[in-house]
Amino acid sequence: MADSSNLLAEQRRAMILDEVRRRGGVRVNELTRQLNVSDMTIRRDLDALARAGVIEKVHGGAVPTEAARTHEPGFEAKSALELTAKEEIALAAARLVQPGSAIALSGGTTTYALAHHLTEIEQLTVVTNSVRVADVFDRAQRQQSRQAATVVLTGGVRTPSDALVGPVADRAIRSLHFDVLFLGTHGLSAAAGLSTPNLAEAETNRTFIASARRTVLVADHTKWGTIGLSSFAELSEVDTWVTDSGLPAEAAEAAREQVRELILAGVEPAEDAGGDEPEQ
């Protein structure tokens, strides 16, 4: 695609739509380079095309309308997106973990980032359906010559994002109880709640939520407005949402109407005054 920084918005959006249809999907960071415009400009273009019903936004980009609900990126593809935001979210979420607690981490690249910050917290019991998360604690144990945490890996059928889902995972999770669940999501919105393209993963996430005393969603701002095939929770089921400062003000306002506590990672507490006080 040629440099098109001076193209009118309509022309630029036509080129984006052509790329989506030709390739079956595009990523925001690719379009910013190809069209020589800002990340925000591309996101506005994608919003406009989504409103027109010709594409649907997915995490990090867009796919044709007919593919959006079932499009599930692999772990490696997702891990390259929003790295700074995920690290900020992981740091903020790690502060919510108390030594000696029993916690659960669902699959996903943000929970994977969080796991790296939990290996120094003493006497944790970690329940996870993420092969990647379990590997983080295993590597930490080998490097530290001590047990970083007691890790329970659920078993199940492996998804493209390296999460274990299905009846085996569900039975294991249903028999356990944990203080805090750190939950990732493919997408979320005020109307659809939390959603995923994977039907089995949706059921496993529901089981996670039912077994947790407190649910903490860890999801960056690009997940807002993305809707997968299957919803697995209402926003009102989330006790705390830890996200980044890129979340638009209107999205933050909508989230605060349903989520008990909204934490904007990297923002001073005085500027992040929303929801009730966190649990003691």
C-alpha positions in Angstrom: 0.0 0.0 0.0 1.3 3.4 -0.9 1.9 6.3 1.5 -1.5 7.9 2.0 -1.0 10.4 4.8 -2.7 13.1 2.7 -5.7 11.0 1.6 -9.1 12.0 2.6 -10.7 9.9 5.4 -13.1 8.3 2.9 -10.2 7.2 0.7 -8.2 5.9 3.6 -11.1 3.9 4.9 -11.8 2.4 1.5 -8.2 1.2 1.4 -8.5 -0.3 4.9 -11.7 -2.1 4.0 -10.0 -3.5 0.9 -7.1 -4.8 3.0 -9.5 -6.4 5.5 -11.4 -8.2 2.7 -8.3 -9.2 0.8 -6.3 -10.5 3.8 -9.1 -11.6 6.1 -8.0 -9.2 8.8 -5.6 -6.3 9.6 -3.8 -5.1 12.7 -3.8 -1.5 13.9 0.0 -1.3 14.1 0.4 -2.5 10.5 -2.1 0.1 9.3 -0.3 3.0 11.1 2.9 2.1 9.3 1.3 1.4 5.9 -0.8 4.6 5.9 1.6 6.8 7.8 -1.1 8.1 10.2 -1.5 7.9 14.0 -2.8 5.0 16.0 -5.8 7.1 17.0 -6.6 8.0 13.4 -6.7 4.3 12.5 -8.9 3.5 15.4 -11.3 6.2 14.4 -11.4 4.8 10.9 -12.1 1.3 12.2 -14.8 2.7 14.4 -16.4 4.3 11.4 -16.2 1.1 9.3 -17.6 -0.9 12.2 -20.6 1.5 12.5 -21.2 1.0 8.8 -21.4 -2.7 9.4 -18.6 -3.7 6.9 -16.0 -4.8 9.5 -15.9 -5.7 13.1 -13.2 -4.7 15.5 -11.2 -7.4 17.3 -8.4 -7.1 19.7 -5.6 -5.2 18.0 -7.3 -4.8 14.6 -10.3 -5.7 12.5 -11.7 -8.6 10.5 -14.6 -9.0 8.0 -18.0 -8.9 9.7 -18.7 -12.5 9.1 -15.5 -13.6 10.8 -15.4 -11.3 13.8 -17.4 -13.3 16.3 -15.3 -16.5 15.9 -11.8 -15.0 15.2 -9.4 -16.1 18.0 -5.8 -14.9 17.7 -3.0 -17.1 18.9 -0.9 -16.3 22.0 2.1 -15.0 20.0 0.0 -12.7 18.0 -1.7 -11.2 21.0 1.5 -11.0 23.1 3.0 -8.4 20.7 0.1 -6.0 21.3 -0.2 -3.2 23.9 3.0 -4.2 25.7 3.3 -1.0 27.8 -0.4 -1.1 28.8 -0.2 -4.8 29.8 2.9 -4.2 31.9 1.2 -1.2 33.7 -1.9 -3.3 34.3 0.2 -6.2 35.6 2.0 -4.0 38.1 -1.2 -2.5 39.4 -2.9 -5.9 39.7 0.0 -7.5 41.5 -0.5 -4.9 44.3 -3.9 -6.5 45.0 -2.3 -9.9 45.9 -1.6 -10.7 49.6 1.0 -13.3 50.7 -0.5 -16.7 51.5 -3.7 -16.2 49.5 -5.2 -18.6 47.0 -5.6 -16.9 43.6 -6.6 -18.0 40.1 -5.3 -16.7 36.8 -7.2 -17.4 33.6 -5.5 -17.7 30.2 -4.3 -14.6 28.3 -1.4 -12.4 27.7 -2.2 -9.9 30.4 -2.5 -12.6 33.1 0.8 -13.9 31.7 2.4 -10.5 32.3 0.8 -10.5 35.8 2.3 -13.9 36.6 5.8 -12.5 36.3 5.1 -10.1 39.1 3.7 -12.7 41.5 6.7 -15.0 41.7 8.2 -13.1 44.6 5.0 -13.1 46.7 5.3 -15.8 49.4 3.1 -18.8 50.0 0.7 -18.3 47.1 -1.5 -21.0 45.8 -2.2 -20.4 42.1 -4.9 -22.1 40.2 -4.6 -21.6 36.4 -5.8 -23.0 33.1 -2.9 -21.2 31.3 0.0 -23.3 30.2 2.0 -20.1 29.8 1.3 -18.9 33.3 2.2 -22.3 34.8 5.5 -22.1 33.0 6.3 -18.7 34.5 6.1 -20.1 38.0 8.1 -23.3 37.0 10.9 -21.2 35.6 10.9 -19.0 38.7 11.2 -22.0 40.9 14.2 -23.3 38.9 16.0 -20.0 39.0 15.3 -19.2 42.6 16.0 -22.8 43.9 12.8 -22.5 45.9 9.1 -23.0 45.3 7.7 -19.8 43.9 4.1 -20.9 44.5 2.0 -24.0 44.7 0.5 -24.2 41.2 -2.6 -26.1 40.2 -2.9 -26.6 36.4 -6.4 -27.5 35.5 -5.9 -29.8 32.5 -8.3 -29.6 29.5 -8.3 -28.9 25.8 -5.7 -26.4 24.6 -7.0 -23.3 22.8 -5.0 -21.1 20.3 -4.2 -18.8 23.2 -2.7 -21.7 25.2 -5.6 -21.9 27.7 -7.0 -25.2 28.9 -10.7 -25.4 28.6 -13.6 -27.8 28.5 -15.3 -30.3 30.9 -12.0 -31.5 32.4 -10.9 -27.9 33.3 -14.4 -27.1 34.5 -14.6 -30.0 36.9 -11.2 -29.2 38.4 -12.1 -25.5 38.9 -15.6 -26.2 40.3 -14.0 -28.3 43.1 -11.8 -25.4 44.2 -12.3 -22.1 45.9 -10.0 -19.1 45.7 -9.8 -15.6 47.2 -9.2 -13.6 44.0 -9.6 -14.5 40.3 -7.6 -12.5 37.8 -9.5 -12.8 34.6 -8.6 -11.9 31.0 -11.1 -11.4 28.2 -11.2 -11.2 24.4 -13.6 -8.3 24.5 -16.0 -6.3 26.6 -18.8 -3.8 26.3 -21.6 -2.3 28.4 -24.2 -4.4 26.5 -22.4 -7.7 25.9 -20.3 -7.8 29.0 -17.2 -10.0 28.8 -17.0 -12.3 25.7 -14.8 -14.7 23.8 -14.9 -16.4 20.4 -14.4 -19.8 22.0 -17.5 -21.4 23.4 -15.7 -23.9 25.7 -13.5 -21.1 27.1 -16.7 -19.1 27.9 -18.0 -21.9 30.0 -14.6 -22.4 31.8 -14.5 -18.7 32.5 -18.0 -18.8 34.0 -16.8 -21.7 36.3 -13.8 -19.6 37.3 -16.1 -16.7 38.3 -18.4 -18.9 40.3 -15.5 -20.3 42.3 -13.9 -16.9 43.2 -14.7 -14.7 46.2 -13.6 -11.6 44.2 -13.2 -11.2 40.4 -10.5 -8.8 39.0 -10.6 -8.2 35.3 -7.2 -7.4 33.7 -7.8 -6.0 30.2 -6.3 -3.0 28.3 -8.4 -0.3 26.7 -8.4 -1.9 23.2 -10.7 -4.7 24.5 -13.5 -2.2 25.0 -16.1 -2.4 22.2 -14.9 -5.8 21.0 -17.6 -8.5 21.1 -16.8 -12.2 20.7 -19.2 -15.1 19.9 -20.1 -16.0 23.5 -20.7 -13.7 26.5 -19.6 -15.3 29.8 -20.2 -12.5 32.3 -22.0 -9.2 32.9 -19.9 -6.2 33.7 -21.7 -6.1 37.1 -20.1 -9.5 37.9 -16.6 -7.8 37.9 -15.5 -6.5 41.3 -12.5 -4.6 40.0 -11.3 -3.8 36.5 -7.7 -2.9 36.1 -7.0 -1.2 32.8 -4.7 1.5 31.4 -5.1 5.2 30.9 -5.9 4.8 27.2 -9.5 3.9 28.1 -11.7 6.7 26.7 -13.6 8.8 29.2 -17.0 7.6 27.9 -16.0 4.0 28.3 -14.8 4.6 31.8 -18.1 6.3 32.7 -20.1 3.4 31.3 -17.9 0.8 33.1 -18.2 2.7 36.4 -22.0 2.3 36.2 -21.6 -1.5 36.5 -18.1 -2.4 37.8 -17.6 -1.9 41.5 -14.1 -0.5 41.2 -12.2 0.8 38.2 -8.4 1.1 38.5 -6.5 3.0 35.7 -3.0 1.8 35.9 -0.4 4.6 36.0 -2.9 7.2 37.0 -2.7 8.9 40.5 -5.5 7.7 42.8 -7.0 11.2 43.0 -7.6 11.1 39.3 -9.0 7.5 39.5 -11.8 8.1 41.9 -14.5 5.7 40.8 -16.5 3.0 42.5 -16.4 1.8 46.0 -13.3 1.5 48.2 -11.3 -1.8 47.5 -11.9 -4.7 49.9 -9.6 -4.9 52.9 
